[in-house]
Amino acid sequence: MTPPPDQRLGQLVTRLRQGGLELTPQEIADALWLAQWVTPAAGPPGTGEVPSGNGDLPVLRPAEPSAAPGTSGRAPRDPAPRTARTAGGERAERSGPVALYAHGPRQPARTERAFGVRAPTAASLPGLLDLQRALRPLRGYRPLAAPPPGPLDECVTADRAARTGVVQPAYRPGGRRATSMQLLMDVSPSMAVWERTLEELRQTCAQLGVFRDVQVRYLHRSEDGAPVIATGATPGGARRPRPADQFRDPSGRCLTLVLSDCVGPLWREGTAQRLLHHWSQTAPLAVVQPLPPRLWPRTALPAEAGLLVRDPAAGGRLRFEPGDFPGYAPPPPRGALPVPVLLPHRDALGAWARLLSGPGRTTVRGAAGWVLPRHPAQPEPPGAPGAAPPPEDLLRAFRASATPGALRLAVHLAAVPLTLPVMQLVQRAMLPDTGPMELAEVLLSGLLWELPAPDGTATAGPAGHWYEFADGVRELLLQSLDQGAAVLVLKHCSDYVERHFGKGARNFPAMAVAQLSGAGAAGTAEDTEPGTGPAGPELFAEVPARVVRWYQPVTAREESDPADEAERLFALWESQPDPATLDAAQERARTAAAAYGHESPAGQRARLLLGRVLVIRSWNAHRDDPQTAHTALLEAEALLTDVHEQTAPGTDLHTRAGLKLADVCTTRWQREQDLGQLLTAERVLTALPADDPVRCLKLGLVLLSRAEATSYDRASAELAAHELRSAHRLFEADGAAPTLLGTVLLHLARAMRLSGAPAEEIHTVLDRAELPEDTRLPLLRLLERARVATDAHAWTDADQAYEAAVARTDSNSAERAGLLAQWGESVLGRPPGETGTASAESVLREAYVVVPGRDPARPRIQLLLARALLQRFAGHGFLPDLYESVHLLEQAARHAPDRSARAEAWLELGSARITLHERSATVPFPSAAAFSDAALKSAADAFGKAAEEAEPGTAVLARALHHKGRILERLGRRRAALDAYRAAAREWAACAARPGRISGAETRATREAVARLEGGRRS
């Protein structure tokens, strides 16, 4: 009897594909063969991993508990293991309890061995067993192409060759399952709700036993509008997207089901229809349309009902006769092909299976849409360009066509920020009787606008998209939502904020719940505690504030004092940051500032408040409109300076104006890099009372920034450490939150490191900081430990701290790339032979892989990686490292965002080109002279560009001019070389007048070159 096939190989291939890896059979065989030789003989301590001894996967058992304090380190003797008798009479050991935990972005890293398990959820496709039965007729599908041969029969081939003298391969009969299935999902934003449907469809096809292989792929739109296909919903996976035509099957042995609602950009542009037309000429293809048929006319593939006919004798081409009376419908356009459009239900998929598996001419009822070889794009909707319909018309049209469940869902979603995880959470909690169909109706209703991803958030596939209701629609929907229901919806949203952003973040939905419930709200939105920050994107603050304003309108009190009314409105905005409330506060403050004199207390209060509002305006507008932000900041600086000068020192208004004025100066320094602004902030804060903890904290940070901006000035760093110690003492006496105290200690450790304090003292300060695990503060502590260890030349400790910090970041985040770049730069700066446990090339290579293509930090990472490759080339002489470094330096020099980085890249590129010229031995002898001149001129051009980009009076400019002189001298252009050397000497002299160290050997080499060429000219 033939033993049953081993299912583990199929499970391994499935898991590899789920991870985005598509390996060939040969690669899988090599990996399995290698695994039997590299499997460890014993698991690591504490993991409980025991080798099975027969090459199978290791058995995971619970780890031994550690010895109790006061006992010997010897493990106690375990009691007899609990056993259960199996059907075969053998005893099977029962494992100990297994811990389960939910994975989340704020979960602390776990070192024990863990694996994922599935939790049961509601099915997206109704009747999966019935769906499998409906697809069983596909067993009879036979492609028109000749069946593939089976495996080679070596014995028969050898026997025939021995008998006839002719070697002709003989094959065994082919396998029964020669057909494969390709499931292709469109990744347009509205398709994110159908991920579960795709997974259930994959399970159905895989368990059917009909297909040789079931592949799941995703259809993307490239930057140039072309269709590309990847193995993941995000383009930046393990394998890059490939052109869609590479997945076309010309043999007809691969069936394709495209899961799409046909409303994405590829469909509106006609690109997807042209792709389907090209694919359907050689292999069966159908579109699985999850939307109900009443919505199909709104899509870019408006299918209609009719008869689908397939005749293998006529080449297997599909014909479609639309309408209830075939033969009377108008003919399709010339060159059009029908594509079946199927609902994800048993009847529609079963009819398609019968159509393909019929032995002769088969006719079934179904729906299809026409696609053209040059399918046109959809026309723009009628109406004035840029003019949006009134919200009443939008809502009226939605009510006329939406299902009751979709309408109720839209009403509940009016109280939350519209990101897909929050929308699905509200749907499960408030409307469990609705499903993805109702959510898709809301997404495609025309009530929503798609927003760009906020800063600090990753667009991880379709689920990362953000939406907002059209102007006025949210308020109309809130008219149908009871206040109690709104409170419950916001409560679920606050739970999401706490899980996703951590308990240390400001939870504005929870503050809205408190206000609507009559419990009040604590905290302000203007001055957030350091390290806490807002709860993610701005929509999590703005939307709850708009909901609160709807149920509890804020009305201006015309009879009250304008200054008092402005302060009242600003206090309301601090508890719920609603833009409309801030607008009203600004208007009242401006009115009061104009009505009262400069010397009156009411006028000073109004100007102080107006300055604070303008500072907030500047912060909010800096990303989108820098000019408006700069104008608001200048006006705020003038108002705050006037209040600070007009009020008496020691008064509350004087102190508050000084603190806010220091914030303005610090902000201007960060944007303009003007050290004078930093000195002004230091002067203002120094004059304020020294017993104010906020003043001490701000002054310490200003001094710390000054120390970093002036080549790590130790005196400024020591003053910063003194102020930060005072701030911590005063905050601790006032009973401040542990998060604030821990943040102050992090800044203190940074100041102590810059002042040259011993490493043991800095680590003691870092150990004192109590930091919540669900914030970024533990990561910052690890980063500071790594820098302290680097300064102390404790390379192993530095690598361990960097590695722990990197482990706390997301795998494909820009923050991870930045940490890896810092780590790699630290390794590059170490003395030869003292590299620790990390390799600069491997760390920077990972950073280069992680950083997005258009990230401003990418050129810097390219420059560092090139340095690492040049460093390795200098030690090993591996020529490909030199070639790759030249390529990376060219990319960095062309795309670096600032002049100094471009100058460094051009400078190092020139040196690398000289090295490449000297080490390359692949040029034929007749052209060696021409190649030498071209290489030297290319290097001189790089040095010239470095000189153009470098700032005057910098070492980079001096080096660029010196190297340019060297190349010109080698080319025989002595006069030009002398001019370059003289310019380099002048730049070295300018560098000597600035703070910082310069290389004496370099300046001496420049002077010697000038003297040599001048002596040659005189002689």
NORQUI-V470808 format. One record per pair of residues at least 4 apart in sequence whose ideal C-beta (glycine too) atoms are under 6 Angstrom apart, sorted by sequence separation. I is the first residue (numbers start at 1). J is the second residue. D is the distance in Angstrom with one decimal. If there is no record, write none. Layout:
I,J,D ; I,J,D
This chain:
23,27,4.1 ; 34,38,6.0 ; 43,47,4.9 ; 52,56,4.5 ; 67,71,5.0 ; 86,90,5.1 ; 127,131,5.9 ; 160,164,5.8 ; 222,226,4.8 ; 242,246,5.0 ; 276,280,5.8 ; 291,295,4.5 ; 312,316,5.2 ; 332,336,4.2 ; 346,350,5.6 ; 358,362,3.0 ; 371,375,5.8 ; 383,387,5.7 ; 389,393,4.6 ; 398,402,5.2 ; 402,406,4.3 ; 426,430,5.5 ; 427,431,5.4 ; 434,438,4.1 ; 436,440,5.9 ; 453,457,5.3 ; 460,464,4.6 ; 469,473,4.1 ; 481,485,5.5 ; 496,500,5.7 ; 497,501,5.4 ; 501,505,4.1 ; 513,517,5.9 ; 528,532,5.6 ; 536,540,5.2 ; 538,542,5.6 ; 539,543,5.4 ; 548,552,5.7 ; 560,564,5.6 ; 573,577,5.8 ; 596,600,4.6 ; 621,625,4.8 ; 622,626,6.0 ; 642,646,6.0 ; 647,651,5.4 ; 653,657,6.0 ; 657,661,6.0 ; 668,672,5.5 ; 736,740,4.7 ; 738,742,6.0 ; 757,761,5.1 ; 809,813,5.4 ; 830,834,5.2 ; 840,844,6.0 ; 841,845,5.9 ; 851,855,5.0 ; 872,876,5.9 ; 892,896,5.6 ; 916,920,5.6 ; 923,927,6.0 ; 927,931,5.6 ; 946,950,6.0 ; 950,954,5.6 ; 973,977,5.9 ; 16,21,4.5 ; 23,28,5.1 ; 186,191,5.3 ; 230,235,5.7 ; 232,237,3.7 ; 249,254,3.7 ; 262,267,4.8 ; 266,271,4.6 ; 267,272,4.8 ; 280,285,4.6 ; 297,302,4.8 ; 321,326,3.6 ; 343,348,4.4 ; 389,394,5.5 ; 402,407,4.9 ; 417,422,5.9 ; 459,464,3.7 ; 469,474,4.3 ; 481,486,5.3 ; 498,503,5.8 ; 514,519,4.3 ; 535,540,4.9 ; 549,554,6.0 ; 560,565,4.7 ; 598,603,5.9 ; 649,654,5.5 ; 669,674,5.9 ; 731,736,3.9 ; 736,741,5.7 ; 752,757,3.9 ; 757,762,5.8 ; 789,794,4.2 ; 830,835,5.8 ; 838,843,5.6 ; 873,878,6.0 ; 896,901,3.8 ; 923,928,5.3 ; 968,973,4.4 ; 43,49,2.7 ; 67,73,5.5 ; 86,92,5.2 ; 161,167,4.6 ; 222,228,4.9 ; 235,241,5.2 ; 266,272,4.1 ; 279,285,5.4 ; 296,302,5.6 ; 323,329,4.4 ; 342,348,4.2 ; 416,422,5.3 ; 453,459,4.5 ; 515,521,5.1 ; 596,602,4.6 ; 597,603,5.3 ; 647,653,4.5 ; 707,713,4.8 ; 771,777,3.9 ; 809,815,5.0 ; 851,857,6.0 ; 896,902,4.4 ; 950,956,4.4 ; 51,58,5.7 ; 52,59,5.7 ; 296,303,5.4 ; 322,329,4.6 ; 342,349,5.7 ; 355,362,5.4 ; 427,434,5.8 ; 514,521,4.8 ; 534,541,5.8 ; 596,603,3.2 ; 621,628,4.9 ; 622,629,4.1 ; 647,654,4.0 ; 688,695,4.6 ; 771,778,5.1 ; 809,816,3.9 ; 851,858,4.9 ; 950,957,3.6 ; 991,998,4.9 ; 83,91,4.1 ; 84,92,5.5 ; 206,214,4.8 ; 220,228,5.0 ; 231,239,5.7 ; 310,318,5.4 ; 557,565,5.6 ; 573,581,4.4 ; 621,629,4.2 ; 669,677,4.0 ; 789,797,4.0 ; 790,798,4.6 ; 873,881,4.2 ; 923,931,4.5 ; 968,976,4.7 ; 969,977,4.0 ; 49,58,4.9 ; 50,59,5.3 ; 205,214,4.8 ; 355,364,4.9 ; 572,581,5.3 ; 573,582,4.8 ; 668,677,4.5 ; 669,678,4.6 ; 707,716,3.9 ; 753,762,5.7 ; 789,798,3.8 ; 872,881,5.4 ; 873,882,4.9 ; 893,902,5.6 ; 896,905,5.9 ; 968,977,3.9 ; 83,93,5.9 ; 219,229,5.9 ; 220,230,5.9 ; 309,319,4.4 ; 342,352,5.7 ; 354,364,5.8 ; 413,423,5.8 ; 416,426,5.8 ; 497,507,5.1 ; 511,521,4.2 ; 685,695,5.7 ; 706,716,4.7 ; 707,717,4.1 ; 731,741,5.9 ; 752,762,5.0 ; 851,861,5.5 ; 947,957,5.9 ; 950,960,5.9 ; 64,75,5.5 ; 230,241,4.0 ; 618,629,4.4 ; 827,838,5.3 ; 81,93,5.1 ; 82,94,4.6 ; 157,169,5.5 ; 217,229,5.1 ; 218,230,5.4 ; 308,320,5.8 ; 340,352,5.7 ; 497,509,5.8 ; 569,581,5.7 ; 573,585,5.9 ; 665,677,4.5 ; 786,798,4.9 ; 828,840,4.9 ; 869,881,4.3 ; 893,905,3.7 ; 965,977,4.5 ; 48,61,4.2 ; 157,170,4.7 ; 185,198,5.1 ; 228,241,3.8 ; 351,364,4.3 ; 494,507,5.3 ; 593,606,4.3 ; 644,657,4.2 ; 685,698,5.7 ; 703,716,5.0 ; 749,762,5.1 ; 806,819,5.1 ; 827,840,4.0 ; 848,861,5.3 ; 892,905,4.1 ; 893,906,4.8 ; 947,960,4.3 ; 48,62,5.4 ; 156,170,4.1 ; 202,216,5.4 ; 306,320,5.8 ; 307,321,4.5 ; 412,426,5.6 ; 592,606,3.5 ; 593,607,4.9 ; 618,632,4.2 ; 643,657,4.2 ; 644,658,5.3 ; 685,699,4.1 ; 805,819,5.7 ; 847,861,5.0 ; 946,960,3.8 ; 947,961,5.6 ; 48,63,4.3 ; 218,233,5.3 ; 220,235,5.5 ; 229,244,5.1 ; 306,321,5.3 ; 351,366,5.3 ; 451,466,4.3 ; 494,509,3.9 ; 569,584,5.0 ; 570,585,4.3 ; 617,632,4.6 ; 618,633,4.2 ; 665,680,4.8 ; 666,681,5.2 ; 766,781,5.5 ; 786,801,3.7 ; 869,884,5.6 ; 870,885,4.9 ; 965,980,3.5 ; 988,1003,4.5 ; 306,322,3.8 ; 493,509,4.3 ; 494,510,3.9 ; 569,585,3.8 ; 665,681,3.8 ; 703,719,4.9 ; 704,720,4.2 ; 728,744,4.6 ; 749,765,4.7 ; 785,801,4.3 ; 786,802,4.6 ; 824,840,5.1 ; 869,885,4.1 ; 889,905,5.5 ; 893,909,5.6 ; 964,980,4.7 ; 965,981,4.3 ; 46,63,4.8 ; 152,169,5.9 ; 153,170,4.6 ; 227,244,4.2 ; 306,323,5.7 ; 450,467,5.8 ; 451,468,5.5 ; 589,606,5.1 ; 593,610,5.5 ; 640,657,5.2 ; 644,661,5.5 ; 703,720,3.7 ; 727,744,5.5 ; 748,765,5.7 ; 749,766,5.1 ; 848,865,5.4 ; 943,960,5.0 ; 229,247,5.3 ; 304,322,5.0 ; 320,338,3.5 ; 412,430,5.1 ; 554,572,5.8 ; 614,632,4.6 ; 917,935,3.7 ; 988,1006,6.0 ; 36,55,4.9 ; 152,171,6.0 ; 153,172,5.0 ; 183,202,5.7 ; 307,326,5.4 ; 448,467,4.4 ; 449,468,5.3 ; 490,509,4.8 ; 566,585,5.3 ; 662,681,4.3 ; 782,801,5.1 ; 824,843,4.2 ; 866,885,4.1 ; 889,908,5.6 ; 961,980,5.1 ; 318,338,5.7 ; 589,609,4.6 ; 590,610,5.8 ; 640,660,5.4 ; 682,702,5.1 ; 700,720,4.8 ; 724,744,6.0 ; 745,765,5.5 ; 823,843,5.1 ; 824,844,3.7 ; 844,864,5.2 ; 889,909,4.0 ; 943,963,4.7 ; 944,964,5.9 ; 150,171,5.0 ; 151,172,5.4 ; 220,241,5.4 ; 589,610,4.1 ; 614,635,5.4 ; 615,636,4.8 ; 640,661,4.2 ; 681,702,4.9 ; 802,823,4.1 ; 844,865,4.3 ; 943,964,3.9 ; 985,1006,5.1 ; 149,171,3.9 ; 150,172,4.1 ; 409,431,5.6 ; 447,469,5.8 ; 490,512,5.2 ; 491,513,5.3 ; 566,588,3.7 ; 614,636,3.7 ; 662,684,5.1 ; 782,804,5.1 ; 783,805,5.1 ; 866,888,4.1 ; 961,983,4.7 ; 962,984,4.2 ; 984,1006,4.8 ; 150,173,5.3 ; 408,431,5.9 ; 447,470,6.0 ; 490,513,5.0 ; 565,588,4.9 ; 566,589,4.0 ; 661,684,5.5 ; 662,685,5.0 ; 700,723,3.6 ; 724,747,5.4 ; 745,768,5.8 ; 782,805,3.9 ; 820,843,5.6 ; 865,888,5.7 ; 866,889,4.8 ; 889,912,5.8 ; 961,984,3.7 ; 150,174,4.3 ; 181,205,4.9 ; 699,723,4.8 ; 700,724,3.9 ; 724,748,4.2 ; 745,769,4.1 ; 844,868,5.3 ; 940,964,5.8 ; 409,434,5.7 ; 611,636,4.4 ; 913,938,5.4 ; 914,939,4.9 ; 981,1006,5.9 ; 985,1010,5.8 ; 148,174,5.7 ; 340,366,5.8 ; 341,367,4.7 ; 447,473,5.1 ; 487,513,5.6 ; 562,588,5.2 ; 566,592,5.8 ; 658,684,5.1 ; 762,788,5.0 ; 779,805,5.3 ; 820,846,5.5 ; 821,847,4.8 ; 862,888,4.5 ; 886,912,5.0 ; 913,939,4.2 ; 958,984,5.0 ; 147,174,5.2 ; 341,368,5.9 ; 508,535,5.9 ; 554,581,5.6 ; 586,613,4.6 ; 637,664,4.8 ; 696,723,4.9 ; 700,727,6.0 ; 724,751,5.8 ; 742,769,3.8 ; 820,847,3.5 ; 841,868,4.4 ; 885,912,5.6 ; 940,967,4.1 ; 340,368,5.2 ; 341,369,5.4 ; 504,532,5.1 ; 506,534,5.2 ; 507,535,5.5 ; 548,576,5.2 ; 556,584,5.9 ; 611,639,3.9 ; 636,664,5.7 ; 678,706,5.4 ; 742,770,5.1 ; 840,868,4.1 ; 939,967,5.4 ; 981,1009,4.6 ; 982,1010,5.9 ; 254,283,5.6 ; 255,284,5.1 ; 256,285,4.5 ; 257,286,5.7 ; 258,287,4.8 ; 259,288,4.7 ; 405,434,4.2 ; 409,438,5.2 ; 487,516,5.0 ; 506,535,5.2 ; 549,578,5.2 ; 562,591,4.8 ; 563,592,4.1 ; 610,639,5.7 ; 611,640,4.2 ; 742,771,4.5 ; 759,788,5.3 ; 779,808,4.7 ; 862,891,5.3 ; 863,892,4.4 ; 910,939,4.5 ; 958,987,3.7 ; 981,1010,4.7 ; 148,178,6.0 ; 181,211,4.4 ; 261,291,5.2 ; 338,368,4.1 ; 339,369,5.6 ; 487,517,6.0 ; 505,535,4.2 ; 562,592,3.7 ; 658,688,5.1 ; 696,726,4.5 ; 697,727,4.1 ; 721,751,4.0 ; 817,847,4.9 ; 862,892,4.1 ; 886,916,6.0 ; 957,987,5.0 ; 958,988,4.9 ; 147,178,6.0 ; 180,211,5.4 ; 187,218,5.1 ; 244,275,5.6 ; 248,279,5.3 ; 252,283,4.7 ; 257,288,5.3 ; 545,576,4.0 ; 696,727,3.7 ; 720,751,4.1 ; 721,752,5.3 ; 841,872,5.8 ; 936,967,5.3 ; 179,211,5.7 ; 180,212,5.1 ; 250,282,4.8 ; 268,300,5.6 ; 339,371,5.5 ; 406,438,4.3 ; 410,442,5.0 ; 508,540,5.8 ; 512,544,3.6 ; 545,577,5.6 ; 607,639,4.7 ; 738,770,4.3 ; 910,942,3.6 ; 180,213,4.2 ; 181,214,4.8 ; 182,215,5.0 ; 183,216,4.9 ; 184,217,5.3 ; 185,218,5.3 ; 186,219,5.0 ; 187,220,5.7 ; 267,300,3.7 ; 405,438,4.3 ; 409,442,5.7 ; 508,541,4.3 ; 515,548,5.3 ; 545,578,3.5 ; 655,688,5.6 ; 759,792,4.5 ; 817,850,4.4 ; 859,892,4.2 ; 909,942,4.5 ; 910,943,4.2 ; 62,96,3.8 ; 249,283,4.5 ; 336,370,4.3 ; 337,371,5.8 ; 501,535,4.9 ; 693,727,5.1 ; 717,751,5.2 ; 721,755,5.7 ; 746,780,5.7 ; 816,850,5.4 ; 817,851,3.9 ; 882,916,5.6 ; 177,212,4.4 ; 184,219,5.5 ; 406,441,3.8 ; 501,536,4.9 ; 509,544,4.8 ; 608,643,4.9 ; 749,784,5.3 ; 753,788,5.5 ; 936,971,5.7 ; 978,1013,4.3 ; 263,299,5.3 ; 336,372,5.3 ; 406,442,5.7 ; 508,544,5.0 ; 512,548,5.0 ; 541,577,4.9 ; 607,643,5.2 ; 662,698,5.6 ; 790,826,5.1 ; 859,895,5.0 ; 906,942,5.0 ; 955,991,5.5 ; 262,299,4.0 ; 335,372,6.0 ; 693,730,3.6 ; 717,754,3.7 ; 718,755,4.5 ; 799,836,4.7 ; 859,896,4.0 ; 953,990,3.8 ; 141,179,5.9 ; 262,300,5.0 ; 303,341,3.7 ; 332,370,5.2 ; 335,373,5.3 ; 497,535,4.7 ; 693,731,4.7 ; 717,755,3.8 ; 799,837,4.7 ; 812,850,5.9 ; 227,266,5.9 ; 262,301,4.2 ; 402,441,5.6 ; 563,602,4.6 ; 570,609,6.0 ; 604,643,5.2 ; 795,834,6.0 ; 799,838,4.5 ; 825,864,5.6 ; 828,867,5.8 ; 906,945,4.4 ; 907,946,4.1 ; 974,1013,5.8 ; 796,836,5.2 ; 821,861,5.1 ; 824,864,5.5 ; 906,946,3.5 ; 714,755,5.3 ; 795,836,3.0 ; 796,837,5.6 ; 814,855,5.9 ; 856,897,4.8 ; 563,605,5.2 ; 712,754,5.5 ; 714,756,5.9 ; 863,905,5.3 ; 420,463,4.9 ; 563,606,4.6 ; 566,609,5.4 ; 903,946,4.8 ; 955,998,5.9 ; 221,265,5.5 ; 227,271,5.5 ; 962,1006,5.2 ; 221,266,5.2 ; 310,355,5.3 ; 187,233,5.4 ; 903,949,3.9 ; 308,355,5.6 ; 398,445,4.7 ; 419,466,5.2 ; 704,751,5.3 ; 707,754,5.1 ; 902,949,4.4 ; 903,950,3.8 ; 227,275,5.3 ; 320,368,4.5 ; 526,574,5.7 ; 598,646,5.9 ; 612,660,5.9 ; 398,447,5.9 ; 418,467,3.9 ; 525,574,5.2 ; 604,653,5.6 ; 608,657,5.4 ; 311,361,4.2 ; 524,574,3.8 ; 899,949,4.7 ; 287,339,5.8 ; 289,341,5.1 ; 310,362,5.4 ; 394,446,5.8 ; 525,577,4.3 ; 904,956,5.9 ; 907,959,5.9 ; 394,447,5.7 ; 903,956,4.9 ; 907,960,5.1 ; 910,963,5.8 ; 286,340,4.1 ; 287,341,5.0 ; 288,342,5.3 ; 290,344,5.7 ; 309,363,5.0 ; 490,544,6.0 ; 521,575,4.4 ; 286,342,5.4 ; 288,344,5.4 ; 307,363,5.6 ; 308,364,5.4 ; 280,337,5.5 ; 308,366,4.7 ; 280,339,6.0 ; 277,337,5.5 ; 414,474,4.9 ; 198,259,5.5 ; 486,547,5.9 ; 305,367,5.1 ; 276,339,5.3 ; 414,477,3.8 ; 426,489,5.8 ; 429,492,4.9 ; 303,367,4.3 ; 414,478,5.1 ; 303,368,5.8 ; 47,113,5.3 ; 286,352,5.6 ; 303,369,4.1 ; 411,477,5.1 ; 410,477,6.0 ; 425,492,5.8 ; 301,369,4.1 ; 483,551,5.1 ; 411,480,4.8 ; 411,481,5.2 ; 139,210,5.2 ; 190,261,5.7 ; 415,486,4.6 ; 422,493,5.9 ; 425,496,5.6 ; 124,196,4.2 ; 132,204,5.6 ; 138,210,5.0 ; 182,254,5.4 ; 284,356,5.5 ; 478,550,5.0 ; 124,197,4.4 ; 131,204,5.4 ; 135,208,5.7 ; 416,489,5.9 ; 179,253,5.5 ; 180,254,4.9 ; 181,255,5.3 ; 182,256,4.6 ; 183,257,5.5 ; 184,258,4.8 ; 185,259,4.6 ; 186,260,3.6 ; 415,489,4.4 ; 422,496,5.7 ; 125,200,4.7 ; 178,253,5.9 ; 415,490,5.9 ; 124,200,5.6 ; 128,204,6.0 ; 132,208,5.7 ; 188,264,2.6 ; 394,470,5.9 ; 412,489,5.6 ; 416,493,4.7 ; 186,264,5.5 ; 300,378,5.6 ; 457,537,6.0 ; 391,472,3.3 ; 395,476,5.3 ; 391,473,4.7 ; 454,537,3.4 ; 391,476,5.7 ; 277,371,4.3 ; 276,371,4.9 ; 194,290,5.3 ; 277,373,5.3 ; 273,371,4.2 ; 274,375,5.0 ; 273,375,3.7 ; 270,375,4.0 ; 145,251,4.6 ; 270,376,5.4 ; 145,252,5.4 ; 270,377,4.6 ; 144,252,5.8 ; 269,377,4.8 ; 143,252,3.7 ; 143,253,4.9 ; 268,378,4.8 ; 417,539,4.0 ; 417,540,5.3 ; 417,543,4.7 ; 415,547,5.0 ; 197,344,5.9 ; 144,316,5.2 ; 531,739,5.9 ; 20,231,4.9 ; 529,740,5.0 ; 20,232,4.9 ; 134,346,4.4 ; 531,743,4.3 ; 530,743,4.3 ; 135,349,6.0 ; 131,346,5.2 ; 134,349,5.5 ; 138,353,4.8 ; 141,356,4.8 ; 130,346,4.7 ; 134,350,3.1 ; 137,353,4.4 ; 141,357,4.8 ; 20,237,4.2 ; 21,238,5.5 ; 137,354,5.1 ; 140,357,3.8 ; 20,238,3.7 ; 135,353,5.0 ; 125,344,5.5 ; 127,346,5.9 ; 138,357,5.7 ; 137,357,4.2 ; 234,460,5.8 ; 234,461,4.8 ; 192,420,5.3 ; 233,461,3.4 ; 504,739,5.8 ; 194,436,5.9 ; 193,436,4.2 ; 193,439,4.9 ; 531,777,5.0 ; 193,440,5.3 ; 190,443,4.6 ; 190,444,5.7 ; 189,450,5.9 ; 504,772,4.6 ; 192,462,3.3 ; 504,774,6.0 ; 191,462,5.7 ; 192,463,4.8 ; 503,774,5.4 ; 504,775,4.0 ; 502,774,3.2 ; 189,462,5.5 ; 502,775,5.4 ; 187,462,5.5 ; 189,465,4.3 ; 711,995,5.2 ; 711,996,4.9 ; 106,502,4.8 ; 108,773,5.3 ; 106,774,4.1 ; 109,807,5.2
